[in-house]
Amino acid sequence: MCLLEVERLGISYPGQDGQFQALAEVNLQMRAGEFVAIIGPSGCGKTTLLGALAGLLPPGARQSGIIHWDGRLRRRGALGYLTQRDTLLPWRTVLANVELPLELHGLPRQVRRRQALEMLERFGLAGFERSYPHELSGGMRQRVSLVRTLIYDPELIALDEPLGSLDAQTRLVLQEELRRLWRETHQTFLLVTHDLEEAVLLAERVIVLSARPGRVVAEHKIELDRKRSLPELRWSAEFSRITRRLWQELNPQTKSLERSVG
């Protein structure tokens, strides 16, 4: 089933010399339960694309094209959005932060408390219910943010470089958790990342965007043994071959960006 279909999406912003074009004629489809990664040079519009899907474009932005969800226009609650920096409310405990989406949806206190406690235990956060965000490590804060995103069961989970600011060891642990979560829940994930290896390790399909304005220039199906651990996959010959092929697609776009800046 096609969950998401983007047709001829274009996004522009006001600039000193008129409208600044971020995305142009982007076409994208995602099936329910799929894990897709988007890569591209810096400034190519990856985050802008997620912002358009979430309805979070800044004032003054102009959007053209159509975004369909399951054959319909985007509806409220269809998408969960996890950013690189956690957006936990510092005055609320871990438990209260995780409960927040259910609170906004009007669920009774006992129901949302039970669901939040179950999710925290599932993600190894039992015992931290009464902690505040400033008392947690960066990895734990991102884990809490992920739980808060998942608790209201969005149709698609958009991940905007959520692990980019973490140290290498914590990043590997959370990569494993994301992959396990996807395999167990069959939810739909759309990951924006600058890390080619991360894209190959986690996604079933990788989409390459061009230098600004972003356009889809390539798509690659990633066929790896998902039962193997991430360290094992990282050292496999097939992983190296796929990563090298993606770099060959991405490198001309990066060179194009360097020429435009220079």
KOLKOLDO-197577 format. One record per residue: residue number from 1; residue in one letter; z, x, y of N, C-alpha, C, CB in turn. Coordinates in steps of 0.001 Angstrom, whole numbers, padded with zeros to 6 digits. Each point is the difference from the previous one (the first is absolute). Glycine has a CB too. Layout:
i, aa, nup, neast, nnorth, caup, caeast, canorth, cup, ceast, cnorth, cbup, cbeast, cbnorth
NUM, a, Z, X, Y, Z, X, Y, Z, X, Y, Z, X, Y
...
This chain:
i, aa, nup, neast, nnorth, caup, caeast, canorth, cup, ceast, cnorth, cbup, cbeast, cbnorth
1, m, 000000, 000837, -001197, 000000, -000837, 001197, 000000, 000868, 001241, 001210, -001812, -001232
2, c, -002076, 001505, 002183, -000049, 000743, 001264, 001101, -000511, 000919, -002499, 000372, -000235
3, l, 003484, 000480, 000496, 001116, -000387, 000859, -000339, 000178, 001472, 001578, 000632, -001819
4, l, -002236, 000470, 002141, -000292, 000337, 001395, -001465, 000375, 000148, 002368, 000780, 000341
5, e, -003003, -001310, 000697, -001378, 000383, 000309, -000135, 000187, 001509, -000878, -001258, -002028
6, v, 000470, 002447, 002412, -000229, 000341, 001410, -001503, 000123, 000208, 002246, 001213, 000199
7, e, -002776, -001934, 000780, -001436, -000014, 000255, -000296, 000465, 001424, -000279, -001872, -001657
8, r, -000435, 002974, 001765, -000519, 000511, 001284, 001116, 000123, 001057, -002237, -001054, -000530
9, l, 003384, 001549, 000125, 001135, 000100, 000911, -000234, 001094, 001032, 001526, -000823, -001809
10, g, -001379, 000470, 003066, -000055, 000954, 001097, 001211, -000166, 000899, -002504, -000005, -000093
11, i, 003078, 001120, 000535, 001163, -000015, 000892, -000259, 000972, 001140, 001575, -000599, -001905
12, s, -001319, 000140, 003129, -000110, 000889, 001162, 001183, -000226, 000928, -002518, -000007, -000172
13, y, 002813, 001037, 000978, 001115, -000042, 000937, -000502, 000340, 001400, 001627, 000636, -001833
14, p, -000923, -001095, 002872, -000363, 000404, 001364, 000212, 001502, 000188, 000617, -002294, 000853
15, g, -001569, 002957, -000188, 000113, 001426, 000278, -000464, 000309, 001407, -000341, 000503, -002417
16, q, 000448, 000761, 002812, -000399, 000396, 001349, -001492, -000211, 000240, 001850, 001667, 000002
17, d, -002641, -001531, -001057, -001452, -000147, 000123, -000490, -001271, -000685, -000219, 002490, 000091
18, g, 001002, -003557, 000010, -000375, -001250, -000648, 000736, -000173, -001318, -002241, 000123, 001089
19, q, 001687, -000918, -001987, 000637, -000261, -001275, -000113, 001210, -000935, -000505, -002445, 000284
20, f, 001622, 002780, -000895, 000093, 001114, -000942, -000135, -000565, -001404, 001482, 001353, 001571
21, q, -002524, -000969, -002310, -000284, -000568, -001308, 000779, 000746, -001080, -002287, -000700, 000787
22, a, 003171, -000015, -001490, 000802, 000610, -001059, -000608, -000220, -001379, 002018, -000333, 001410
23, l, -002482, -000883, -001677, -000630, -000341, -001277, -001323, -000690, 000272, 002250, -000215, -001135
24, a, -003217, 000388, 000236, -001309, -000610, 000179, -000560, -000451, -001346, -000406, 001434, 002029
25, e, 000134, -002721, -002159, -000704, -000543, -001179, 000672, 000395, -001314, -002124, 000085, 001304
26, v, 003431, -000244, -001363, 000734, 000336, -001223, -000074, -001168, -000976, 001554, 001521, 001294
27, n, -001981, -001232, -002512, -000028, -000986, -001082, 000897, 000480, -001124, -002348, -000716, 000609
28, l, 003181, -000182, -001106, 001000, 000389, -000991, 000363, -001213, -000842, 000900, 001809, 001523
29, q, -000764, -001599, -002821, 000479, -001041, -000907, 001122, 000559, -000858, -002271, -001098, -000028
30, m, 003259, 000235, -000267, 001089, 000378, -000899, 000275, -001139, -000962, 001003, 001504, 001754
31, r, -000832, -001155, -003015, 000377, -000974, -001007, 001522, -000088, -000092, -002133, 000455, -001274
32, a, 002631, -001598, 000862, 001429, -000171, -000212, 000484, 000979, -001059, -000162, -002427, 000646
33, g, 001269, 003106, -000372, 000574, 000943, -000938, -000568, 001402, 000076, 000394, -001909, -001432
34, e, -001282, 002165, 002376, -000647, 001309, 000123, 000825, 000929, 000890, -002251, -001082, -000323
35, f, 002139, 002385, 000084, 000613, 001012, 000865, -001142, 000807, 000612, 002153, 000126, -001415
36, v, -002333, -000268, 002728, -001094, 000654, 000721, 000590, 000938, 001048, -001536, -001990, -000384
37, a, 000960, 003171, 000527, 000393, 000952, 001036, -001150, 000199, 000972, 001578, 001150, -001592
38, i, -001233, -000957, 002863, -000984, 000280, 001049, 000288, 001372, 000576, -000259, -002462, 000542
39, i, -000760, 003314, -000518, 000134, 001320, 000604, -001081, 000169, 001064, 000983, 000953, -002141
40, g, -000788, 000011, 003011, -000965, 000271, 001057, 000594, 000971, 000995, -001022, -002268, -000293
41, p, 000198, 002866, 001153, 000517, 000965, 000980, 000943, -000658, 000991, -002093, 001323, -000241
42, s, 002905, -000528, 000872, 000949, -000507, 000990, -000736, -000764, 001097, 001555, 001921, -000487
43, g, -001018, -003089, 000838, -000582, -000790, 001076, -001181, -000851, -000400, 000770, 001739, 001482
44, c, -001002, -001898, -002797, -001174, -000754, -000439, 000246, -001501, -000071, -000694, 001996, -001275
45, g, 001912, -002440, 001533, 000269, -001433, 000023, 000708, -000535, -001228, -001972, -000191, 001396
46, k, 002562, 001062, -002215, 000691, -000460, -001207, 001155, -000939, 000348, -000635, 002138, -001154
47, t, 001484, -001711, 002076, 001137, -000830, 000407, -000476, -001242, 000734, 001440, 002040, 000153
48, t, -002496, -001906, 000622, -000559, -001160, 000700, -000438, -001066, -000995, -000750, 001485, 001880
49, l, 000161, -001064, -002995, -000429, -000947, -001025, 001193, -000785, -000544, -001914, 001520, -000598
50, l, 003002, -000823, 000277, 001182, -000706, -000486, 000570, -000927, 001061, 000491, 001920, -001506
51, g, -000520, -001465, 002764, 000482, -000846, 001079, -000802, -001292, 000120, 000756, 002048, 001185
52, a, -002069, -001950, -001379, -000845, -001194, 000040, 000340, -000941, -001145, -001821, 001328, 001086
53, l, 002045, -000782, -002274, 000346, -000845, -001143, 001333, -000704, 000210, -001284, 001534, -001488
54, a, 002218, -000850, 002145, 001333, -000557, 000233, 000073, -000854, 001251, 000933, 001961, -001156
55, g, -002002, -002009, 001948, 000033, -000738, 001260, 000856, 000673, 001042, -000357, -002064, -001270
56, l, 000382, 003397, 001263, 000884, 000757, 000891, -000772, 000909, 000953, 001743, -000078, -001771
57, l, -002943, -000318, 002162, -000740, 000794, 000974, 000638, -000133, 001382, -002119, -000302, -001338
58, p, 002092, 001374, 002136, 000639, -000047, 001323, -000787, -000862, 000975, 000937, 002272, -000408
59, p, -000298, -002681, 001501, -000701, -000790, 001014, -001221, 000752, 000532, 002173, -001103, 000627
60, g, -003247, 000379, -000391, -001223, 000596, 000519, -000991, 000399, -001076, 001326, 000791, 001894
61, a, -000883, -000757, -003155, -000910, 000359, -001084, -001004, -001124, -000233, 001790, 001423, -001064
62, r, -003008, -001043, 000761, -001049, -000956, -000318, -000366, 000134, -001477, -000880, 000085, 002381
63, q, 000810, -001205, -003048, -000288, -000006, -001436, -001226, -000858, -000277, 002443, 000339, -000529
64, s, -003334, 000197, -000286, -001157, -000754, -000458, -000024, 000020, -001525, -001296, 000563, 002114
65, g, 000518, -001423, -002715, -000041, -000085, -001447, 001007, -001006, -000517, -000752, 002365, -000099
66, i, 000878, -002428, -001211, 000828, -001021, -000642, 000892, 000646, -001047, -001769, -001748, 000406
67, i, 003022, 001272, -000478, 000940, 000393, -001047, 000332, -001244, -000806, 000966, 001902, 001404
68, h, -001310, -001883, -002689, 000272, -001118, -000894, 001097, 000380, -000980, -002373, -000805, 000227
69, w, 003297, -000114, -000454, 001013, 000156, -001035, -000253, -001047, -001075, 001695, 000916, 001665
70, d, -002062, -000476, -002852, -000197, -000914, -001121, -000924, -001154, 000412, 002283, 000608, -000911
71, g, -003356, -000251, 001667, -000961, -001002, 000434, 000397, -000756, 001243, -000622, -000201, -002324
72, r, 001785, 000525, 002891, 000460, -000671, 001216, 000319, 001033, 001066, 000919, -001913, -001354
73, l, -000787, 001465, 002585, 000410, 000912, 001052, 001453, 000400, -000215, -001647, -001042, 001606
74, r, 002021, 002200, -001055, 001338, 000550, -000201, 001080, -001032, 000319, -000886, 002278, 000546
75, r, 001883, -002369, -001414, 001079, -000942, 000208, 001332, 000744, 000057, -001319, -001807, -001169
76, r, 002278, 001173, 001769, 001299, 000623, 000205, 000660, 000327, -001344, 000249, -001245, 002179
77, g, 000336, 002413, -002284, 000706, 000392, -001207, -000874, 000628, -001054, 001545, -001794, 000480
78, a, -002853, 001953, -000183, -000894, 000537, -001017, 000180, 001498, -000180, -001615, -001803, 000537
79, l, 002106, 002506, 000479, 000000, 001453, -000020, 001365, 000562, 000357, -002411, -000025, 000595
80, g, 002860, 001003, -001387, 001184, 000780, 000319, -000438, 001358, 000519, 001364, -001211, -001754
81, y, -000672, 001751, 002760, -000477, 001187, 000705, 001117, 001036, 000039, -001593, -001393, 001401
82, l, 001335, 002562, -001999, 000966, 001095, -000004, -000603, 001185, 000735, 001006, -000791, -002186
83, t, -000343, 001254, 003241, -000513, 001066, 000853, 000646, 001340, -000356, -000399, -001673, 001834
84, q, -000088, 002733, -001195, 000531, 001339, -000254, 001452, 000110, 000423, -002281, 000938, 000302
85, r, 002613, -001530, 000833, 001385, -000006, 000463, 000636, -001314, -000415, -000549, 001515, 001960
86, d, 001746, -001432, -002552, 000648, -001237, -000415, 000344, -000841, 001236, 000933, 001143, -002070
87, t, -000947, -002434, 001901, 000290, -000929, 001097, 001269, -000786, -000294, -002451, -000178, 000522
88, l, 003381, 000827, -001205, 001268, -000654, -000291, 000769, -000245, 001297, 000071, 001095, -002275
89, l, 000633, -002202, 002324, 000810, -000321, 001175, 001312, 000765, -000099, -001055, -002306, 000213
90, p, 001343, 003201, 000741, 001150, 000908, -000142, 001345, -000702, 000025, -001373, 001726, 001063
91, w, 001448, -002935, -000522, 001272, -000704, 000099, 000287, -000879, -001228, -000274, 000029, 002481
92, r, -000678, -000042, -003432, 000191, -000786, -001207, 000182, 000933, -001197, -001376, -001891, 000971
93, t, 002202, 001474, -001910, 000196, 000779, -001213, -001268, -000029, -000851, 002471, -000507, 000051
94, v, -002477, 001338, -001102, -001122, -000001, -000933, -000229, -001408, -000554, 000479, 002408, -000597
95, l, 000578, -003052, 000161, -000125, -001342, -000560, -000545, -000982, 001025, 001889, 000499, -001543
96, a, -001377, -000448, 002757, -000453, -000919, 001034, -001452, 000267, 000394, 002351, -000162, 000829
97, n, -002768, 001432, -000844, -001399, 000326, 000278, -000926, -000586, -001061, 000738, 002103, 001140
98, v, -000347, -001956, -002410, -000842, -000499, -001081, -000053, -001527, 000006, 000567, 002033, -001357
99, e, 000509, -002665, 001742, 000047, -001468, 000058, -000837, -000574, 001130, 002264, 000109, -000975
100, l, -002574, 000688, 001980, -000597, -000518, 001229, -001254, -000853, -000227, 000913, 001998, 001129
101, p, -001918, -001555, -001907, -001186, -000851, -000182, 000324, -001361, -000599, -001327, 002061, -000281
102, l, 002264, -002094, -000660, 000379, -001277, -000604, 000757, -000865, 000996, 000095, 001093, -002251
103, e, 000695, -000452, 003096, 000707, -000721, 001066, -000994, -000646, 000954, 001932, 001596, -000181
104, l, -002981, -000841, 000547, -001015, -000538, 000909, -000801, -001122, -000651, -000140, 002231, 001108
105, h, 000037, -002207, -002442, -000687, -001072, -000723, 000901, -001194, -000270, -001445, 001720, -001036
106, g, 002707, -001645, 001490, 000890, -001150, -000089, 000686, -000199, -001335, -001436, -001004, 001649
107, l, 001488, 002031, -002513, 000671, -000150, -001284, 001508, -000045, 000189, -001892, 001187, -001135
108, p, 002595, -001959, 000311, 001462, -000068, 000100, 000642, 001368, -000204, -000087, -002358, -000820
109, r, 001241, 002553, 001404, 000667, 001301, -000026, 000250, 000476, -001427, 001068, -000546, 002188
110, q, -000575, -000336, -003058, 000306, 000420, -001369, -001260, 000439, -000747, 001948, -001578, -000014
111, v, -003069, 000893, 000240, -001250, 000325, -000683, -000505, 001365, 000446, -000559, -002444, -000175
112, r, 000518, 002657, 001487, -000535, 001276, 000488, 000931, 001163, -000329, -001162, -001229, 001839
113, r, 002470, 000991, -001878, 000940, 001059, -000368, -000202, 000414, -001460, 001657, -000880, 001690
114, r, -001829, -000088, -002569, -000210, 000304, -001413, -001296, 000774, -000208, 001277, -002062, -000617
115, q, -002361, 001616, 001265, -001279, 000686, -000152, 000052, 001420, 000550, -001152, -002202, 000146
116, a, 001816, 002366, 000997, 000092, 001330, 000615, 000792, 000958, -000888, -000136, -001051, 002279
117, l, 001245, 000584, -002837, 000813, 000856, -000874, -000779, 000396, -001250, 002085, -001112, 000853
118, e, -002853, 000182, -001415, -000803, 000312, -001184, -001051, 001059, 000309, 000376, -002324, -000844
119, m, -001037, 002209, 001997, -001033, 000957, 000375, 000601, 001380, 000272, -001363, -001878, 000960
120, l, 002502, 001917, -000298, 000636, 001287, 000290, 000406, 000718, -001282, 000818, -000919, 002179
121, e, -000322, 000179, -003143, 000364, 000613, -001281, -001243, 000506, -000720, 002001, -001512, -000169
122, r, -003077, 000740, 000219, -001237, 000384, -000680, -000557, 001308, 000545, -000487, -002411, -000408
123, f, 000692, 002668, 001702, -000563, 001195, 000622, 001033, 001103, 000191, -001643, -001457, 001140
124, g, 002721, 001393, -001913, 000975, 001083, 000014, 000819, 000089, 001263, -001503, 001190, -001472
125, l, 001693, -002313, 002161, 000738, -000001, 001260, 001324, -000759, -000103, -002178, 000154, 001200
126, a, 002563, -000521, -002416, 001300, -000642, -000180, 001105, 000958, 000433, -000902, -001399, -001908
127, g, 001858, 000882, 002635, 001071, 000826, 000537, -000188, 000360, 001459, 000309, 000885, -002258
128, f, -001520, -001137, 002786, -000271, 000303, 001406, -000169, -001278, 000837, -001088, 002146, -000722
129, e, 001481, -003276, 000157, -000217, -001276, 000679, 000639, -000043, 001389, -000092, -001086, -002235
130, r, 001261, 001691, 002388, 000721, -000074, 001267, -000261, 001202, 000915, 001737, -001317, -001184
131, s, -002623, 002212, 000748, -000350, 001161, 000832, -000937, -000425, 001121, 000281, 001541, -001976
132, y, -000274, -000750, 003040, -000920, -000216, 001118, -001131, 001035, -000065, 001885, -000946, 001433
133, p, -003025, 000646, -000841, -001144, 000905, -000110, 000302, 001452, 000360, -001398, -001944, 000509
134, h, 002209, 002171, 000517, 000257, 001379, 000416, 000809, 000785, -001028, -000083, -000776, 002353
135, e, 000660, 000081, -003321, 000781, 000664, -001042, -000845, 000380, -001217, 001985, -001275, 000784
136, l, -003281, 000958, -000765, -000889, 000235, -001129, -000969, 001135, 000284, 000202, -002399, -000623
137, s, -000696, 003022, -000445, -001056, 001001, 000138, -001319, -000691, 000330, 001185, 001535, -001626
138, g, -002185, -000731, 002036, -001304, -000565, 000322, -000636, -000714, -001183, -000283, 001798, 001672
139, g, 000413, -001194, -002863, -000556, -000622, -001185, 000666, -001316, -000341, -000556, 002245, -000814
140, m, 001867, -002317, 000977, 000710, -001242, -000288, -000345, -001079, 001015, 001851, 001319, -001032
141, r, -002015, -000936, 002282, -000387, -000996, 001006, -001374, -000588, -000316, 001369, 001217, 001724
142, q, -002308, -000363, -002154, -001312, -000509, -000375, 000088, -000893, -001237, -001055, 002051, 000984
143, r, 001944, -001719, -001895, 000184, -000830, -001187, 000538, -001372, 000403, 000419, 002057, -001410
144, v, 000526, -002081, 002341, 000525, -001281, 000494, -001111, -000788, 000710, 002312, 001024, 000257
145, s, -003121, -000323, 000537, -001111, -000666, 000687, -000976, -000612, -001003, 000238, 001605, 001919
146, l, -000496, -000881, -003008, -000903, -000514, -001030, 000590, -001245, -000654, -000870, 002325, -000410
147, v, 002157, -002287, 000092, 000659, -001167, -000597, -000086, -001192, 000943, 001563, 001506, -001275
148, r, -001319, -001272, 002558, -000075, -001097, 000973, -001415, -000566, 000084, 001870, 001048, 001302
149, t, -002884, -000187, -001458, -001383, -000464, 000016, -000336, -000820, -001240, -000611, 002002, 001348
150, l, 001156, -001612, -002481, -000338, -000644, -001267, 000743, -001307, -000233, -000459, 002243, -000896
151, i, 001585, -002430, 001538, 000897, -001076, -000402, -000586, -001387, 000239, 001887, 001514, 000497
152, y, -002797, -001649, 000473, -000590, -001332, 000209, -001347, -000153, -000689, 001186, -000119, 002173
153, d, -001501, 001057, -003080, -001150, -000091, -000889, -001320, -000195, 000747, 001521, -000936, -001718
154, p, -001893, 001880, 002595, -001282, -000129, 000710, -001171, 000146, -000950, 001064, 000895, 002063
155, e, -002199, -001473, -001697, -001183, 000082, -000853, -000594, 001402, -000013, -000454, -002401, 000474
156, l, 000560, 003114, 000641, -000504, 001365, 000094, 001009, 000831, 000756, -002397, -000783, -000063
157, i, 002639, 002008, -000429, 000940, 000915, 000642, -000793, 001137, 000622, 001848, -000595, -001640
158, a, -001826, 000674, 002967, -000705, 001045, 000735, 000965, 001146, 000277, -001565, -001700, 001050
159, l, 001157, 002913, -001403, 000838, 001191, 000123, -000685, 000981, 000940, 000949, -000328, -002333
160, d, -000379, 000529, 003506, -000603, 000879, 001000, 000709, 001352, -000015, -000640, -001990, 001430
161, e, 000176, 002904, -002298, 000589, 001326, -000164, 001526, -000068, -000099, -001934, 000969, 001260
162, p, 002469, -001808, -002154, 001450, -000205, -000035, 000797, 001207, -000466, -000486, -002352, -000416
163, l, -000178, 003322, -000223, 000708, 001171, -000534, -000315, 001267, 000782, -000040, -001062, -002245
164, g, -000707, 000947, 003317, -000497, 001165, 000714, 001070, 000873, 000623, -001990, -001309, 000424
165, s, 003129, 000735, -000054, 001030, 000778, 000685, 001078, 000525, -000943, -000439, -001363, 002017
166, l, 000277, 001127, -003325, 001035, 000380, -000956, -000258, 001398, -000564, 000331, -002421, -000575
167, d, 000733, 003057, 000087, -000162, 001303, -000643, -000732, -000172, -001320, 002102, 000856, 001096
168, a, -002613, 000246, -001639, -000883, -000059, -001164, 000671, -000632, -001214, -001150, 002019, 000861
169, q, 002417, -001684, -001116, 000677, -000523, -001185, 000232, -001503, 000120, 001101, 002226, -000336
170, t, -000617, -002668, 001498, 000230, -001431, 000215, -001313, -000772, -000051, 002013, 000534, 001399
171, r, -003047, 000078, -000856, -001318, -000632, -000014, -000482, -000232, -001432, -000532, 001094, 002196
172, l, 000711, -000102, -003063, -000425, -000140, -001393, 000777, -001112, -000697, -000593, 002438, -000055
173, v, 001890, -002517, 000311, 000828, -001048, -000615, -000482, -001378, 000424, 001967, 001559, -000043
174, l, -002239, -001743, 001334, -000435, -001306, 000482, -001431, -000320, -000430, 001541, 000261, 001943
175, q, -002377, 000768, -002099, -001329, -000248, -000561, 000116, -000576, -001406, -000949, 001873, 001385
176, e, 001840, -001304, -002181, 000227, -000510, -001351, 000499, -001442, 000053, 000511, 002331, -000806
177, e, 000375, -002625, 001759, 000545, -001349, 000113, -001085, -000995, 000399, 002230, 000965, 000618
178, l, -003098, -000571, 000304, -001084, -000891, 000409, -000930, -000302, -001167, 000140, 000919, 002323
179, r, -000475, 000119, -003078, -000904, -000209, -001125, 000659, -000869, -001074, -001089, 002218, 000478
180, r, 002364, -001967, -000752, 000720, -000825, -000977, 000058, -001450, 000465, 001369, 001994, -000690
181, l, -001082, -002193, 001963, 000075, -001349, 000559, -001322, -000738, -000159, 001713, 000793, 001635
182, w, -002806, -000101, -001325, -001313, -000632, -000118, -000298, -000377, -001442, -000793, 001305, 001975
183, r, 001094, -000406, -002900, -000287, -000272, -001411, 000850, -001153, -000522, -000607, 002408, -000325
184, e, 001858, -002523, 000776, 000900, -001022, -000520, -000233, -001370, 000632, 001662, 001791, -000410
185, t, -002001, -001827, 001699, -000088, -001273, 000709, -001429, -000531, 000122, 002021, 000680, 001248
186, h, -003017, 000212, -001392, -001406, -000384, 000174, -000271, -000545, 001412, -000120, -000507, -002462
187, q, 000918, 000961, 003433, -000266, -000386, 001383, -001163, 000826, 000551, 002431, -000640, 000327
188, t, -002928, 000239, 000829, -001167, 000634, 000602, 000461, 000959, 001093, -001439, -002022, -000519
189, f, 000970, 003282, 000456, 000408, 001023, 000956, -001222, 000556, 000724, 001993, 000577, -001432
190, l, -001848, -000385, 002734, -001008, 000670, 000809, 000694, 001140, 000739, -001393, -002136, 000262
191, l, 001075, 003367, -000653, 000677, 001191, 000513, -000904, 000779, 000940, 001357, 000116, -002092
192, v, -000871, 000144, 003297, -000647, 000938, 000916, 000731, 001326, -000111, -000727, -001860, 001590
193, t, -000021, 002937, -001829, 000620, 001316, -000137, -000965, 001083, 000460, 001400, -000832, -001918
194, h, -000838, 001925, 002424, -000810, 001173, 000329, -000017, 000988, -001150, 000541, -000310, 002415
195, d, 000201, 000004, -003479, 000187, 000902, -001131, -000959, -000382, -001128, 002429, 000346, 000633
196, l, -003466, 000474, -000861, -000971, -000285, -001048, 000670, -000105, -001371, -001746, 001185, 001347
197, e, 002671, -000271, -001634, 000650, -000014, -001309, 000785, -001284, -000203, 000138, 002493, 000049
198, e, 000556, -002937, 000977, 000763, -001237, -000100, -000918, -001189, -000281, 001716, 000951, 001566
199, a, -002856, -000994, -000891, -000959, -001074, -000220, -000472, -000024, -001447, -000720, 000176, 002387
200, v, 000393, 000991, -002935, -000512, 000082, -001372, 001096, -000338, -001005, -001660, 001744, 000722
201, l, 002878, -001281, -000474, 001097, -000220, -000935, 000388, -001469, -000096, 000812, 002288, 000505
202, l, -000897, -003030, 000605, 000540, -001351, 000030, -001046, -001098, -000139, 001790, 000898, 001400
203, a, -002980, -000695, -000874, -000940, -001107, 000142, -000967, -000124, -001162, 000196, 000279, 002428
204, e, -000668, -001503, -002640, -001102, -000252, -000924, -001345, 000250, 000659, 001409, -001675, -001181
205, r, -001435, 001504, 002497, -001250, 000145, 000744, 000319, 000610, 001357, -001052, -001985, -001196
206, v, 000224, 002937, 001632, 000199, 000669, 001284, -001204, -000268, 000896, 001418, 001799, -001088
207, i, -001134, -002233, 002319, -001027, -000287, 000995, 000047, 001079, 001065, 000148, -002490, -000437
208, v, -001298, 003054, 000777, -000100, 001067, 000994, -000582, -000581, 001286, -000297, 001764, -001811
209, l, 001010, -001564, 002923, -000497, -000419, 001303, -000610, 001188, 000736, 001741, -001819, 000099
210, s, -002725, 001527, 000736, -000646, 001029, 000808, 000864, 000360, 001189, -002240, -000824, -000719
211, a, 001818, 001862, 001436, 000619, 000304, 001291, -000258, -001165, 000953, -000295, 002506, -000362
212, r, 001095, -002571, 001410, -000060, -001106, 000960, -001402, -000237, 000557, 002352, 000501, 000582
213, p, -002761, -001787, -000516, 000685, -001192, -000493, -000055, -000104, -001511, -000545, -001136, 002129
214, g, 001648, 000726, -002731, 000102, -000001, -001451, -000946, -000973, -000671, 002337, 000659, 000269
215, r, -003063, -000147, -001238, -000863, -000806, -000869, 000252, 000429, -001438, -001770, -000267, 001818
216, v, 001557, -000615, -002762, 000128, 000370, -001407, -001226, 000813, -000394, 001379, -002078, -000517
217, v, -001167, 003335, 000118, -001121, 000870, -000374, -000042, 000276, -001500, 000127, 001040, 002257
218, a, 000970, -001327, -002968, 000001, 000235, -001446, 001163, -000751, -000631, -001071, 002269, 000311
219, e, 000896, -002621, -001574, 001057, -000579, -000821, -000038, 000672, -001362, -000122, -002223, 001230
220, h, 001302, 002530, -001761, 000068, 000668, -001296, 001025, -000695, -000887, -000670, 002188, 001058
221, k, 000275, -002537, -002256, 000918, -000529, -000995, 000719, 001175, -000655, -001468, -002045, -000406
222, i, 002787, 001964, 000344, 000810, 001080, -000550, 000404, -000363, -001430, 000853, 000628, 002316
223, e, -001366, 000107, -003253, 000280, -000272, -001409, 000857, 001126, -000576, -002177, -001281, -000233
224, l, 003477, 001064, 000273, 000961, 000961, -000548, 000938, -000725, -000961, -000129, 001425, 002101
225, d, 000755, -000669, -002963, 000958, -000554, -000957, 001296, -000313, 000733, -001040, 001301, -001916
226, r, 001252, -002575, 002275, 001155, -000394, 000804, 001321, 000044, -000771, -001534, -001430, 001311
227, k, 001468, 001666, -002611, 001230, 000092, -000775, 000634, 001379, 000124, -000907, -001697, -001586
228, r, 000141, 002673, 002051, 000528, 001352, 000153, 000808, 000109, 001288, -001951, 000924, -001294
229, s, 002877, 000020, 001346, 000809, 000213, 001193, -000869, 000593, 001103, 002074, 000331, -001408
230, l, -001616, -000469, 002644, -000770, 000537, 001120, -000154, 001519, -000073, 000813, -001901, 001382
231, p, 000232, 002674, -001751, -000221, 001448, -000132, -001058, 000337, -001044, 002360, 000356, 000683
232, e, -002380, -001078, -001788, -001015, 000249, -001025, -001396, -000311, 000520, 001685, -000521, -001769
233, l, -001811, -000599, 002464, -001304, -000367, 000553, -000476, 001020, 001025, 000541, -002406, -000387
234, r, 000395, 002900, 001190, -000364, 000921, 001077, -000623, 001291, -000536, 001850, -000960, 001378
235, w, -001463, 001370, -002581, -000515, 001247, -000563, -001173, -000215, -000956, 002280, 000942, 000236
236, s, -002750, -002168, -000352, -001091, -000265, -000938, -001354, 000371, 000617, 001358, -001854, -001039
237, a, -002318, 002172, 000184, -001339, 000356, 000465, -000678, -001183, 000675, -000178, 001682, -001838
238, e, 000416, -002887, 001313, -000628, -001187, 000577, 000506, -000256, 001417, -000243, -000970, -002299
239, f, 001539, 001181, 002519, 000569, -000157, 001339, -000657, 000979, 000972, 002190, -000762, -001002
240, s, -002354, 002002, 000603, -000631, 001011, 000859, -001439, -000375, 000326, 001479, 001753, -001000
241, r, -002186, -002260, 000004, -001403, -000375, 000219, -000116, -001149, 001002, -000545, 000753, -002333
242, i, 001404, -001764, 002186, -000049, -001155, 000901, 000392, 000404, 001418, 000535, -001527, -001925
243, t, 000521, 002333, 002046, 000449, 000442, 001323, -001080, 000816, 000701, 002367, 000008, -000820
244, r, -003032, 000862, 000084, -001080, 000804, 000570, -001164, -000878, 000470, 000667, 001900, -001499
245, r, -000985, -002919, 000723, -001081, -000904, 000379, 000342, -000771, 001276, -000640, -000205, -002416
246, l, 001896, -000245, 002534, 000422, -000706, 001204, -000033, 000924, 001225, 001444, -001499, -001416
247, w, -001029, 002741, 001219, -000043, 000951, 001113, -001430, 000215, 000467, 002059, 001124, -000875
248, q, -002993, -001104, -000046, -001413, 000145, 000365, -000483, -001189, 000826, -000382, 001337, -002085
249, e, 000936, -002515, 001823, -000336, -001182, 000804, 000675, 000046, 001366, -000268, -001325, -002103
250, l, 001508, 001793, 002116, 000792, -000032, 001231, -000334, 001138, 000942, 001798, -001097, -001272
251, n, -002142, 002281, 000758, -000202, 001178, 000832, -001061, -000189, 001092, 000679, 001347, -001960
252, p, -001837, -001961, 001661, -000976, -000217, 001081, 000534, -000883, 001119, -001791, 000264, -001680
253, q, 002675, -001227, 001334, 000576, -000871, 001025, 000965, 000778, 000884, -000246, -001974, -001531
254, t, 001010, 002877, 000906, 000922, 000836, 000768, -000765, 000937, 000927, 001671, -000128, -001869
255, k, -002770, 000709, 001371, -000828, 000875, 000834, -000592, -000771, 001165, -000527, 001411, -001994
256, s, 000124, -002662, 001733, -000554, -000833, 001070, 001035, -000253, 001084, -001542, -001078, -001648
257, l, 002792, 000848, 001240, 001071, -000201, 000978, 000243, 001258, 000809, 001045, -001687, -001504
258, e, -001053, 002851, 000852, 000219, 001254, 000705, -001083, 000235, 001036, 001132, 000927, -002016
259, r, -002388, -001250, 001692, -001092, 000187, 000960, 000151, -000930, 001201, -001503, 000690, -001881
260, s, 001940, -001921, 001634, 000142, -000959, 001105, 001134, 000386, 000926, -000900, -001793, -001465
261, v, 001978, 002357, 000881, 001137, 000440, 000825, -000359, 001260, 000767, 001608, -001010, -001640
262, g, -002309, 001926, 000954, -000371, 001266, 000640, -001014, -000188, 001097, 000472, 001150, -002115
